[in-house]
Amino acid sequence: MLGYIHSTESFGTVDGPGVRFVIFFQGCPMRCLYCHNPDTWGFDAGTEMTVEELLRQFERNKAFYKSGGITATGGEPMAQLPFLTALFTEAKRRGIHTCLDTSGICFDPAHSERFDALLSVTDLVMLDIKHIDDERHKALTGHGNAGILAFAQHLSSRGVPLWIRHVIVPGWTDAPAEQEALGYFLGGLKTLKALDCLPYHDFGKQKYAALGIDYPLADTQPVPPETAAQARNTILKGMKKSLREQAKQA
């Protein structure tokens, strides 16, 4: 079985716990306005690689990954579900910690069982929730968020540890009411382990220029870390409200 791989990173430190071998999968159906990896969009690109070839790269620096493992990111790794499942299955057989960094866009709630083989060999899911409002999510990414939210709930029901990532983008995800609504949803996820609010940056501008693509947020200013920290507090406020209401109903 072959996977289409954009690139790999040997010493990732922001892609899950510990130092990690990061695999960037090629292909993504989403078109997030602030995407900084437009070179991973196409499904007809990338390098064909086998599971063994990727794990051989991991083994070269295995000593550095004792507290880390492998992270699959992209692009969208679940767009290559059979290959991703094969990779994580073999990694788990070798005792390697597996982390999936995903948007959840490929999850099909009507056929959730298709994803359960993958989840059974996944130690951690880092899920990017772009926006809590479906229409705003469509405008921001080109797709609705119903399947993504269903994926988060499916992970919770299966007991899969979950980290949420949310990018704070001026004019898009900086409204306190929407942040609180996101927190209210997150309060219902039993396996939530962490919440990262990431400040928007425009580091991808050069890639767009090199690819001859207009950068959609050319006039949007980067967000300072303190703004993202305040957004996180607002999301936590929504989570606490959700948890209080759940306690009353119990």
Secondary structure, DSSP 8 states (H G I E B T S, - for coil): --EEEEEEEEEESSSSSSSEEEEEES--S---TT-S-GGG--TT-SEEE-HHHHHHHHHHTGGGGTT-EEEEESS-GGGGHHHHHHHHHHHHHTT--EEEEE--TT--GGGTHHHHHHHTT-SEEEEE---SSHHHHHHHHSS-SHHHHHHHHHHHHHT--EEEEEEE-TTTT--HHHHHHHHHHHTT-TTEEEEEEEE---TTHHHHHHHT---TTTT-----HHHHHHHHHHHHHHHHHHHHHHHHH-
